Amino acid sequence: MHETDRKAMATARVDALIVGLLLSAASLAESPAGVVNPWLVGGSTLLLASLACAVLTYSVDRPSYGVGPGFIDDVTARERPEIAIERVVVSSYGEWIEENGDEIASNGTYLLVAQGLLVVGLTGIAAGLYQLLL
């Protein structure tokens, strides 16, 4: 999960940097409205969507870390200690592993979408810049 978070934040930084550069470049033009074209608008919109998706990827992590404070006390209060602890810990770890696997899979999907939007957005921006040069 840490690696997914790191990649999501790197994607968000690239998105923000490129959008900032575009806004700065447009403000330097004599007529900012004259340099805006549908490709640049579309590409920038996709970059903003990529930024939102990357931030979502980073912020939705809720990993299960396993046995926490009071877990064994709760188990022993419900059942006979010598049987309950081993059985409940083993079954709980199975559930935690499954939950973390689902979390990693969903975050991977969000990251893939964010990076896909980044690539498509950059392609749109490149097409917009090319159109300006013609």
N, C-alpha and C positions, 0 to 999 in steps of 0.2 A: 504494500500500500504506500509505503514511503516513496518508492520509485515512481509510482503513478502520480503522486502529489507533486514530486519534483518536476516531472515532465509537464504536468498541467500548469504549474506556475511559470515554467519556461515558455510555454505556449502563450500564456496570458501576457507575459512581458513583451514577447515579439509582437503580438496583436496591438498592444497599447503603443509600443514604439512606432510601428508603421502608421497607425492612425494619427498619432501625434505628428509624425513627419509630413503626412499628407496635409493635415490642417495647417502646419507651419508653412509648407511650400505654397499652398493656396493663398495664404495671407500675404505672401511676398509678391504675388502677381499684381499687375496693374489693375486688372479686372478679375477678381476671384470667381465671379459667376461665369466668366468667359472660359475658364479652364475646366469647369465641371462638365462632365459628360455622363451618360447613363452607365458606362462601364466603370468609371471611378465611383459613382454612387453605389452601384451594385456590389462592387468589390469591397468597398468600405463597410457596407451593411453586413456582408458576410464576415468580415473581420470582427465587427462588433458582436455578431452572433457567436463567433469562435471565442471571443473574450468571455462572453457570458457563460458559454459552455465550459470553458476551462476553469473559471471561478467556481462554477457549480461542482465540477469534478473535484476540486480541491476541498470544497466545504462540506461535502456530504459524507465524508468518512466517519463511520461510527464502529470501529473495530471492537470485537469482544476479546478481552485479554485473558479470560479464564477465571480461575478462582480469585475472588476478591475478599475484602474484609467481611467477616461475618458469615461467609458461605458455609463453612464447616459447622459453625454453631447452629445455623438454620437447619442443616441436614440432620444433625444429631438431636435436635429438639423434636423432629418429626418422627424419626425411626430409631431402631436400635443402632447405636454407634458403630459396632463392629461390622455390621453388614451394610449399612446405609452409605457410609462415606465412600467406600470403594466403588460401589455400584453407581451412585449418583455422580461422583467425580468423572468416572469413565463415560457415562452417558452424556453428562454436561459438556465434556471436552469434545465429544462427537458433534454436538449441536453447535458449539462455538466454532469449530473448524468449518462446518457447513455454512454458518452465517458469514464468516470471514471470506470464504470462497465466493459466496454470492455477492458480497460487497466488492471484492476485487474484480469480479466479472462485470458488474454494472459500472464501476469506475473506469474500467478498460474501455467499455463501450462509449461512455461520455468523452473520454480522452480521444478516442478514434474520431468521433464526430467533430470535436474541437479542432483537431489537427487537419481533418478533411476540409472543414470550412476555411481554415487558414490557407490551405493550398489553393482551393478554388477562389477564395477572395484575392489572393496574390495574383492569380491568373487574370482575374477581372481587372485588377488595378494595372497590371502590365498591358492588357489590351487597351485600357483607357489612356495610359501614357503614350502608347504607340499611336493611337488615334490623334492625340494632341500634336505629335511630331509630324504627322502627314499634312 
